């Protein structure tokens, strides 16, 4: 049997969140290259480190379960704050461990904090957090179907 425990479920979710995060980031950076530089090649990019950071969203599911019944403005605000904290901490740690923060925002915006986060990205994180909720629910509803199918 492929699905034996919650640990397997967590691994599946980790992989889904990681890959989905990479995909979103590649699309985002490609679209931003068009908007900022009029680059019609739409070249997007990301870092393999981001797979692990995005995959760690599996540990945020409890937050979603806790705030599920709140107004979307409150939920989006909470997600924005959570994402800013994660982005700051992981950026700081990557800089200490590998010597560089892969998404160094220094010089890119007057709204950056130490190059680790950009406050003007708040609307993106707001929307991404609410999107995460939908993905979380979809995955939760899909795993039992996958288990049944793969039995």
N, C-alpha and C positions, 0 to 999 in steps of 0.2 A: 504494500500500500504506500503510495507516494506521500499522502498527507496523514501523518501520525499524531502530530501534537501542535500545540500553539506555537512552539518554537519554529516549526516548519512554516506556519502561517506568517510569523514575523519575518522569516527569511524571504518568503514570497513578497510580502508587502515592502520590505526593504529594497528588494530588487526593482519592483514596480515603481516605487517612489524615486529611486535613484535614476532609473532610465527615463522616467517622465520628466524629472527635473532637468536632466541633460538636454532632452528634446526641447523643452520650453526655453531653456537658456540659449540654445543654438538658434531657435526661431527669433527670440527677442534680440539677440545681438545682430542677426542678419537684417531684421527690420530696422533696427537702430542705425545700421550702416547705411541703409537707404535714406532714412530721414535726415541724419546728420551730415553725411558725406555725398549724398546723391549717388551712392554706389549701387548700381543696378545688378551687380553680381550677387548681392544679398549674402555675402560671406558671413556666416555665423561661426562662433567658436565657444569653447568651454574648456574646462580642465578636468582631468580624470579625478582629481580630489573632490570635485563637486558631486560625483556619484555617491560618495560616502556621506557627504553632508546632506544631500537631498534624501538619500536612503534613510537617514536618521529621523526623517519625519514620522517613521513608525512609532517613535517614542512620544510624539505629539498627539497621538490619537486620544489619549486620556483627557487632554485639554479640550479637544473637540467634544468629547462625550460630556464634559462638565459644563461647557458654555453653549451647548446645542440649542437650548431654548431661549437664549438671549436675543435681543434685537440685532439685526445684521450689522448695524453701525458699531455696536459694542463689540461684537465678534470680530469684525474687520479691524477695529482698533487694537484689540488684544493680539490678533495675528500679526499686525504691523509691529507692535512692540516685541513680541516673541521673535519674529524674524530679524529685527534689528539687533537684538541681544545675541542671537545665534550667529549672525553675520559678523558682529564685532568680536565675539569670543573666538570663533573659528579663524577669522582673519588674523587676529593677534597670535593665536597658537601656531598657525601655519608659518607666520613670519618668524616666530621663535624656533620652530622645528626645522623648516626647510630654508629659512633665510629670506623668504619673500611672501607677501600676501598676493596670491594670483590675481585678485580683482582690485588692486590698489587704486583707489579713487582720488588719490592726491593730485591736485591740479585739474581734475575733471569737473569739479563743481565747487561753488563757494559753500555748499551745504554739507560738506563731508566732515566726518569726525575721525581724525587721525588717519584718514585714508581707508578706514575699514568699512564705514557705512556712509550712505548718501541719504540725507533726510528727504531730499526731493524724490526719492524712490518710494516714499510712503504710499502713494496710490497704487503702485505695482504690488507692493507687499500686502496691502489691504485686499486687493482682488485675488492675489495668489492664495492668501489664507482662506478666503471663501471658496475658491476652487478646490483647495486641499480637502475641505469638508465634503464636497461632492465626490471627489475621488475616494476618500476614506469610506464613505457610505457605499459606493459602487463596489469597491474591493470587498468590503464586509459581506455584501449581498452575493458576490460572485464566488467566494471561496466555497461555500456549501454546495453550490452547483458544480464547481470543478471537482470537489471531493466525490460527489455522487456520480459524475460522468466518468471519473478515472478509476472507480472501484472495480 
